[in-house]
Amino acid sequence: MPQPPPTREELVEAGRAFERRLRQAQAGLGHALVAGRSADGTVVVLASGLGQLKAVQVDPAVFDTRDVAALQSAIAQSIRAAAANAAALAQEKLGMVEINLY
């Protein structure tokens, strides 16, 4: 015998419960830190699990070479890696999502 459809109150409560779980997961992601590292390891970017940029760490040795193009590339690689790591963490916690660093 099929179950009767949920009542309006049951649907509303299910929606509220989902919203509570979503807000808790978002709060946890906001406090989580993920890192992105350049391929050469000279730049590390830290971001929240929601993709908010927190810090950029640059190895002082990059200034000895004065290779601006390499530093720019390392920064971009690190940002992309941090965004990918934030997206992976968010997907683990929330399901499929898109993360943009800002």
Secondary structure, DSSP 8 states (H G I E B T S, - for coil): -------HHHHHHHHHHHHHHHHHHHHHHHH-EEEEE-TTSSEEEEEETT--EEEEEE-TTHHHHT-HHHHHHHHHHHHHHHHHHHHHHHHHHHSS------
